[in-house]
């Protein structure tokens, strides 16, 4: 059953709920910027969760907030790597520094980057990682003079040559999926003009940007593939440290050293290229619900979905409902209501996995991993 849930109103009369899946990064950003409507929406959601501590939220709002600031998210990942010796020498974050004010001169900005060991070329990214039309508008700066082309606040991150290959790690609970994507070609510092780009366009599955095309001198260079053992260790550490279930990590492998660099991290990514997304999410939801109740749904052996033979089982009645937000910018601007899918897990024929469709495309170059 599809209905509207109005976050501008109390959720008490719209529930009850056992588990909430959300993608509220835009709303969180607006609330932080002082938008009264967004603040009211967040207040109503958080008040409901406060009054009902048993409710599972995927993912906790405070955890999501930490990933919305690029500098803070890079610092969290860097600290995480430093605390885990098994990642030393294998995983790193490129050197980074945040320029917070546009009033700082180009010379002072360059001096600050040098002090932080951020070298040219560097990628300048907006400090705000989510909730803005400019969050993915970036620039490649090749020299000190190029710093005048970008507007603060931004994070400057040393560019790491990686032969135009990006590996996206998509997390769903205790599983993660690796999807290979196009990326930026190799660059070196010099007297070059600043290059502006949108990271979504450059790394989309079928990107044909000139930024993806290797120079002739690099055509015979073979990209180093990530080590599965390193990715497994990294995934396990991040899952624990972040306290999140639905997030994505962008990883590149440096051409010469083979070091795995984390260049970005996102809350609730698009999961494009993850063929088993719906089933994996359904399984994770069941796993989470099992932590608060011993009443687990009987499963059909063919599709791992609720069995119709037990439709009237009293055990199923104890598992209430799931609220899943399907947000778009247009819907938020239109009427402040969030489209959502509200259903009882006791419904046998219409499974949650059938509803959670987000235009996912099956790709051959994806792999599934279990976190042990």
C-alpha positions in Angstrom: 0.0 0.0 0.0 1.4 3.4 -1.0 0.5 6.5 1.1 1.9 9.9 2.0 3.6 10.5 5.3 3.7 14.2 6.3 6.8 14.9 8.3 5.4 18.4 9.0 2.9 16.6 11.3 3.5 14.3 14.3 4.3 10.7 13.4 2.4 9.4 16.4 -0.8 9.3 14.5 0.8 7.9 11.3 2.6 4.9 12.9 3.5 2.8 14.6 6.8 1.8 13.0 9.5 -0.7 13.9 12.1 0.4 11.3 12.6 3.5 9.3 14.7 3.7 6.1 15.4 7.3 5.1 17.4 9.4 2.7 17.0 12.8 4.3 20.3 14.4 3.4 18.6 17.3 1.6 16.3 17.9 4.5 19.1 17.7 7.0 21.1 20.3 5.0 18.1 22.6 4.8 17.5 22.3 8.5 21.1 23.1 9.2 20.8 26.2 6.9 17.8 27.4 9.0 14.9 26.4 6.8 12.0 26.3 9.2 10.0 23.6 7.2 13.0 21.3 7.1 13.7 21.9 10.8 10.1 21.0 11.7 10.4 17.8 9.6 13.6 16.7 11.3 12.1 17.6 14.7 9.0 15.5 14.2 11.1 12.5 13.1 13.6 12.7 15.9 10.9 13.2 18.5 9.1 10.1 17.3 12.4 8.1 17.5 13.1 9.6 21.0 9.7 8.5 22.3 10.1 5.0 20.7 13.7 4.0 21.3 13.0 0.5 19.9 12.6 2.0 16.4 15.5 1.1 14.2 16.6 4.0 11.9 18.7 3.2 8.8 20.8 5.1 9.3 21.0 7.1 12.6 20.7 10.8 11.8 23.8 11.8 13.8 25.9 9.3 11.9 24.6 10.6 8.6 25.3 14.2 9.6 29.0 13.4 10.0 29.3 12.4 6.3 27.7 15.6 5.1 30.8 17.6 5.7 33.6 16.5 3.5 36.4 17.7 5.7 34.9 16.0 8.7 34.3 12.8 6.8 37.9 12.7 5.6 39.1 13.3 9.1 36.9 10.4 10.4 38.2 8.0 7.8 41.8 9.1 8.4 41.5 8.6 12.2 39.9 5.3 11.6 42.8 4.1 9.4 45.4 5.3 11.9 43.7 3.3 14.7 43.7 0.1 12.7 47.3 -1.2 12.2 46.2 -3.9 9.7 45.4 -1.0 7.2 48.7 0.8 7.7 50.6 1.1 4.4 47.7 -0.3 2.4 44.9 2.2 2.8 45.1 6.0 3.1 43.2 9.2 2.5 44.9 11.7 0.0 46.4 14.7 1.8 43.6 17.3 2.3 43.0 20.7 3.7 39.9 22.9 4.0 39.8 26.5 2.9 36.8 28.0 4.8 36.7 31.6 3.6 36.8 33.3 0.2 38.5 36.3 1.8 41.8 34.4 2.1 44.3 35.4 -0.6 45.5 32.9 -3.3 49.0 33.1 -1.8 47.8 32.3 1.7 45.7 29.5 0.5 48.7 28.0 -1.4 50.8 28.4 1.7 48.2 26.6 3.8 48.0 23.7 1.3 51.8 23.4 1.3 51.9 23.3 5.1 49.3 20.5 5.0 51.4 18.7 2.3 48.6 19.0 -0.3 50.4 19.1 -3.6 49.4 20.0 -7.2 47.5 18.8 -9.0 44.7 18.8 -6.5 41.0 18.3 -6.6 38.9 21.0 -5.0 35.5 19.8 -3.7 32.7 21.8 -2.0 32.9 21.3 1.8 29.2 20.3 1.7 29.1 16.8 0.4 25.3 16.4 0.3 22.1 18.4 -0.1 23.3 21.0 -2.6 23.3 21.3 -6.4 27.0 22.2 -6.2 28.0 19.3 -3.9 29.5 17.3 -6.9 30.8 20.3 -8.8 34.6 20.0 -8.6 37.8 21.4 -10.1 41.2 20.1 -10.9 43.8 22.7 -9.9 47.3 22.4 -11.5 49.1 25.3 -9.9 48.9 28.0 -7.3 47.3 30.5 -9.7 44.4 28.1 -10.3 43.3 28.5 -6.7 41.7 31.8 -7.6 39.2 29.8 -9.8 37.4 28.1 -6.9 35.1 29.5 -4.3 35.3 28.7 -0.6 34.4 26.8 1.4 36.1 23.9 -0.3 38.4 20.9 0.5 41.6 20.6 -1.5 42.7 17.0 -1.9 45.9 15.9 -3.6 45.1 14.2 -6.9 46.3 10.6 -7.0 46.9 9.1 -10.5 44.9 5.8 -10.8 44.6 5.2 -14.5 41.0 6.4 -14.7 39.5 3.5 -12.8 37.3 3.9 -9.7 36.0 1.2 -7.4 32.7 2.0 -5.6 32.1 0.0 -2.5 28.3 -0.2 -1.7 27.4 -1.3 1.8 24.2 -3.0 2.8 24.5 -4.1 6.4 27.2 -6.8 6.7 27.6 -7.1 2.9 29.4 -4.8 0.5 29.4 -4.9 -3.3 32.3 -3.6 -5.5 31.4 -1.9 -8.7 34.0 -0.7 -11.2 33.4 2.8 -12.7 35.3 5.2 -15.1 37.3 7.9 -13.4 39.7 10.8 -14.0 42.7 10.1 -16.2 46.3 10.7 -14.9 47.3 14.3 -14.4 50.5 16.1 -13.5 51.2 19.6 -12.2 52.0 22.4 -14.6 50.9 25.5 -16.4 47.4 24.1 -17.2 44.1 25.8 -17.0 41.7 24.7 -14.3 39.3 21.8 -15.3 35.8 21.9 -13.9 33.7 18.8 -13.8 30.8 17.1 -12.1 31.9 13.9 -10.3 28.5 12.2 -11.1 29.0 12.7 -14.8 32.7 11.6 -14.8 32.0 8.4 -12.9 28.6 7.3 -14.2 28.6 3.7 -15.7 28.8 4.8 -19.4 30.7 8.0 -19.1 32.4 9.1 -22.3 34.0 12.3 -21.0 37.4 13.3 -22.3 38.5 13.2 -18.7 38.2 9.4 -18.7 40.4 9.0 -21.8 44.0 8.1 -20.9 46.8 9.9 -22.7 48.8 7.9 -25.2 51.7 7.5 -22.8 49.4 5.8 -20.3 47.6 3.5 -22.7 50.0 0.6 -22.0 50.0 1.1 -18.3 47.8 -1.5 -16.6 45.6 -0.3 -13.8 46.4 -2.0 -10.5 43.3 -3.9 -9.2 42.4 -3.6 -5.5 43.3 -6.4 -3.1 40.2 -8.3 -1.9 41.8 -8.9 1.5 42.5 -5.2 1.9 39.0 -4.2 0.9 37.5 -6.8 3.3 39.5 -5.4 6.2 38.7 -1.8 5.3 35.0 -2.7 4.9 34.8 -4.3 8.3 36.5 -1.4 10.0 34.4 1.3 8.3 31.1 -0.6 9.1 32.0 -0.6 12.8 33.5 2.9 13.0 30.7 4.7 11.2 27.9 2.7 12.8 26.0 2.8 9.5 24.5 0.2 7.3 23.7 2.0 4.0 26.7 4.0 2.6 29.2 4.0 -0.2 32.9 4.5 -0.4 35.0 5.6 -3.5 38.3 3.8 -3.7 41.2 4.3 -6.2 44.5 2.4 -6.4 47.6 4.5 -6.9 49.5 3.6 -10.1 52.9 2.9 -8.6 52.5 2.1 -4.9 49.3 0.1 -5.1 48.0 2.0 -2.0 44.2 2.0 -1.8 43.0 5.6 -1.4 39.6 6.6 -0.2 38.6 9.7 -2.0 34.9 10.1 -1.0 32.2 8.6 1.2 28.4 8.9 0.8 25.3 8.2 2.9 22.7 6.1 1.2 24.2 6.1 -2.4 22.3 5.2 -5.5 23.5 1.5 -5.6 23.5 1.6 -9.4 25.2 -1.5 -10.6 24.4 -3.6 -7.6 22.2 -6.4 -9.1 21.1 -7.9 -5.7 20.3 -4.6 -4.0 16.6 -5.2 -3.3 17.1 -8.7 -1.9 20.2 -7.6 0.1 18.2 -4.7 1.6 15.2 -6.9 2.4 17.5 -9.4 4.1 19.2 -6.7 6.2 15.8 -5.3 7.2 14.8 -8.8 8.4 18.1 -9.2 10.3 17.6 -5.8 12.0 14.0 -6.6 13.0 15.1 -10.0 14.4 17.2 -8.1 17.0 14.1 -6.6 18.5 11.8 -9.6 18.2 12.1 -13.4 18.1 9.3 -13.6 15.6 11.0 -14.1 12.3 8.9 -14.5 9.2 8.8 -18.0 7.6 10.8 -17.8 4.4 10.0 -19.2 1.0 12.9 -21.3 -0.1 12.7 -20.1 -3.7 12.9 -16.3 -3.2 13.7 -15.9 0.4 10.5 -13.8 0.9 7.6 -14.3 3.3 5.7 -17.5 2.7 2.0 -17.2 1.8 1.3 -20.4 3.7 1.8 -18.6 7.0 -0.2 -15.5 6.1 -2.3 -15.6 9.2 0.4 -16.7 11.6 0.2 -14.8 14.9 4.0 -14.5 14.9 3.8 -12.2 11.9 1.5 -9.8 13.7 4.2 -8.9 16.1 6.3 -7.5 13.3 4.6 -4.2 12.6 5.4 -2.0 9.6 8.3 -0.5 7.7 8.5 3.1 6.5 10.6 3.7 3.5 11.2 7.2 2.2 11.6 7.7 -1.6 12.8 11.3 -1.8 13.3 13.5 -4.7 14.0 17.3 -4.8 10.8 17.9 -6.8 8.6 16.2 -4.2 10.1 18.0 -1.3 9.6 21.4 -3.0 6.1 20.6 -4.1 4.3 19.9 -0.9 6.7 19.0 1.9 5.4 15.4 1.9 7.5 12.3 1.4 6.4 9.5 -0.8 6.8 6.3 1.1 5.9 2.7 1.1 4.1 1.5 4.1 3.3 -2.2 4.5 2.9 -4.9 7.0 5.4 -7.7 6.8 2.5 -10.1 7.3 1.5 -9.4 3.7 2.9 -12.4 1.8 2.6 -11.8 -1.9 3.8 -8.2 -2.0 7.3 -8.3 -0.6 9.3 -5.3 0.5 12.0 -6.1 -2.1 9.4 -5.7 -4.9 8.7 -2.1 -3.7 12.2 -0.9 -3.2 12.9 -0.3 -6.8 15.2 2.5 -7.7 16.2 2.0 -11.3 18.9 -0.5 -10.4 20.8 -1.9 -13.3 22.5 -5.3 -13.3 26.2 -5.0 -14.2 28.7 -7.8 -14.8 31.6 -6.1 -13.1 30.1 -6.1 -9.6 31.1 -8.4 -6.8 29.4 -9.3 -3.5 31.3 -9.7 -0.2 30.3 -10.8 3.2 31.9 -9.1 6.2 33.1 -11.7 8.7 
